[in-house]
């Protein structure tokens, strides 16, 4: 049995690739995910079952889920916006599903095309059906630390959305710093408040490194007892709200920090960095990951 | 009177430019420093009085020091390797001088061309003369968190070097993560040990962001009571040990985090980001600063 202190949730194949300009072939995605599985990651979010017209880069969702090699230690997840998406995900044989909504009305409407109040009943149905199919469920909450349209978000709003997701039966909520504006004090404030009502074991943190604060925020959350963190290999994905800026935190940078802290993630740093090198070549752009650039520089 | 919670030591014009390939003209340096002064920075390290054959980019040290506009709120510093450098620095009218050595023998020999034991007496003389000329003195300690040649450095070695600098009369020691390998737990361990013997008010932290951990390390050091931090506008400087990787932490990223934490630095974030934009144009390469890239992306 593996002893893991923190659970790394790899979202690169979904959250990363959905925002990349360069389309990666289905075959390459499968090959890459098979490499990611070997790094020891406990969770890999493979794709999104939203309508292909919204995210053409992930139109091959079913093929990817069916194509990757299953391994006992890894849970494969996929984003699902509604019942139709859930049907497709279940048919493809996914292990876990992820639902999503925002804490801010404007972001939710721009992202999901529905008010928050209209989103909740859809998610309820999806979660109920997923659970009755024996699947675990993640709940992504966007704009927890600030909204690109509305600015600051109240802690009460975050708590209200979090509680509603937990009441639906979601197993883990992921607090998203969607635009990468969070600072450690804010992470402390929000995690303290939310964990007063929801067990820490059900809370994950989804950092973005747009302001360079991602690892500081991860450190602050870890010190409070958060034990699940989302990362994207290579820092794939960019920032959808500021083209050219950094988005997702690079998983390998997070693994590097946890290794230094003697916190076991179960993930091999060298192997996951190699996965970052591999996908950077395919995407033909310099990814923001620090350890990836160090690895390349040291090979020169 | 300004109330400042933490002191930002701007090292971009010296530590940044000395490692940039593109040479910046004396006139441009002076114009840029004059902009930096207006941001509210309390300390700016202007240049280095090492022999021009070692660092041609800073051969104009005297002209720069003489050329910048003095302001009451800002202390101008310069690096000085020996008595000859000190003479030149004093003649140019510098406010504060900075001496430097490493915790690791190999790095010290490669960097200064002397053993640590042979470096100490030289620094002693320089510090004594600088103090008798009424100047304050910083002491940079390199490779505190790891050496590119020797690997791990013992905490006892760091403490021994720190104590020797303090005994010479140095006013502030700056603990340098020269190759950007530190993680927050290590910062906690070293700062706790050193601050057991040297007052926290005499300790600064010099982070590098090579591994993406710089702000996590700054946060950890701040939480322990460190109140002086070195930054380089734009993240100027690169990493001398891994070409293409990130070196110095971008000052504006640090200001961003402290602003979020309601920690007063006295530095205007917008103005210092503008200084980063300005120098990036001159250097013709994309600098690693996060807030700089956000600023540029938002203007598109």
HADDOCK unambig.tbl for C-alpha pairs under 7 A between the chains (distance, minus, plus):
assign (segid A and resid 183 and name CA) (segid B and resid 257 and name CA) 5.70 0.50 0.50
assign (segid A and resid 183 and name CA) (segid B and resid 260 and name CA) 5.70 0.50 0.50
assign (segid A and resid 183 and name CA) (segid B and resid 261 and name CA) 6.68 0.50 0.50
assign (segid A and resid 185 and name CA) (segid B and resid 261 and name CA) 5.68 0.50 0.50
assign (segid A and resid 210 and name CA) (segid B and resid 290 and name CA) 6.10 0.50 0.50
assign (segid A and resid 211 and name CA) (segid B and resid 253 and name CA) 6.37 0.50 0.50
assign (segid A and resid 211 and name CA) (segid B and resid 290 and name CA) 5.12 0.50 0.50
assign (segid A and resid 211 and name CA) (segid B and resid 291 and name CA) 5.63 0.50 0.50
assign (segid A and resid 212 and name CA) (segid B and resid 253 and name CA) 6.35 0.50 0.50
assign (segid A and resid 212 and name CA) (segid B and resid 290 and name CA) 5.67 0.50 0.50
assign (segid A and resid 213 and name CA) (segid B and resid 215 and name CA) 6.05 0.50 0.50
assign (segid A and resid 213 and name CA) (segid B and resid 257 and name CA) 6.91 0.50 0.50
assign (segid A and resid 215 and name CA) (segid B and resid 213 and name CA) 6.05 0.50 0.50
assign (segid A and resid 215 and name CA) (segid B and resid 216 and name CA) 5.53 0.50 0.50
assign (segid A and resid 216 and name CA) (segid B and resid 215 and name CA) 5.53 0.50 0.50
assign (segid A and resid 216 and name CA) (segid B and resid 216 and name CA) 3.57 0.50 0.50
assign (segid A and resid 216 and name CA) (segid B and resid 219 and name CA) 6.51 0.50 0.50
assign (segid A and resid 219 and name CA) (segid B and resid 216 and name CA) 6.50 0.50 0.50
assign (segid A and resid 242 and name CA) (segid B and resid 294 and name CA) 6.29 0.50 0.50
assign (segid A and resid 242 and name CA) (segid B and resid 297 and name CA) 5.21 0.50 0.50
assign (segid A and resid 242 and name CA) (segid B and resid 298 and name CA) 5.92 0.50 0.50
assign (segid A and resid 243 and name CA) (segid B and resid 297 and name CA) 5.64 0.50 0.50
assign (segid A and resid 244 and name CA) (segid B and resid 293 and name CA) 6.76 0.50 0.50
assign (segid A and resid 244 and name CA) (segid B and resid 297 and name CA) 5.92 0.50 0.50
assign (segid A and resid 245 and name CA) (segid B and resid 293 and name CA) 5.51 0.50 0.50
assign (segid A and resid 245 and name CA) (segid B and resid 294 and name CA) 5.44 0.50 0.50
assign (segid A and resid 245 and name CA) (segid B and resid 297 and name CA) 6.63 0.50 0.50
assign (segid A and resid 253 and name CA) (segid B and resid 211 and name CA) 6.37 0.50 0.50
assign (segid A and resid 253 and name CA) (segid B and resid 212 and name CA) 6.36 0.50 0.50
assign (segid A and resid 257 and name CA) (segid B and resid 183 and name CA) 5.70 0.50 0.50
assign (segid A and resid 257 and name CA) (segid B and resid 213 and name CA) 6.91 0.50 0.50
assign (segid A and resid 260 and name CA) (segid B and resid 183 and name CA) 5.71 0.50 0.50
assign (segid A and resid 261 and name CA) (segid B and resid 183 and name CA) 6.67 0.50 0.50
assign (segid A and resid 261 and name CA) (segid B and resid 185 and name CA) 5.68 0.50 0.50
assign (segid A and resid 290 and name CA) (segid B and resid 210 and name CA) 6.11 0.50 0.50
assign (segid A and resid 290 and name CA) (segid B and resid 211 and name CA) 5.12 0.50 0.50
assign (segid A and resid 290 and name CA) (segid B and resid 212 and name CA) 5.68 0.50 0.50
assign (segid A and resid 291 and name CA) (segid B and resid 211 and name CA) 5.63 0.50 0.50
assign (segid A and resid 293 and name CA) (segid B and resid 244 and name CA) 6.78 0.50 0.50
assign (segid A and resid 293 and name CA) (segid B and resid 245 and name CA) 5.50 0.50 0.50
assign (segid A and resid 294 and name CA) (segid B and resid 242 and name CA) 6.29 0.50 0.50
assign (segid A and resid 294 and name CA) (segid B and resid 245 and name CA) 5.45 0.50 0.50
assign (segid A and resid 297 and name CA) (segid B and resid 242 and name CA) 5.20 0.50 0.50
assign (segid A and resid 297 and name CA) (segid B and resid 243 and name CA) 5.65 0.50 0.50
assign (segid A and resid 297 and name CA) (segid B and resid 244 and name CA) 5.94 0.50 0.50
assign (segid A and resid 297 and name CA) (segid B and resid 245 and name CA) 6.62 0.50 0.50
assign (segid A and resid 298 and name CA) (segid B and resid 242 and name CA) 5.91 0.50 0.50
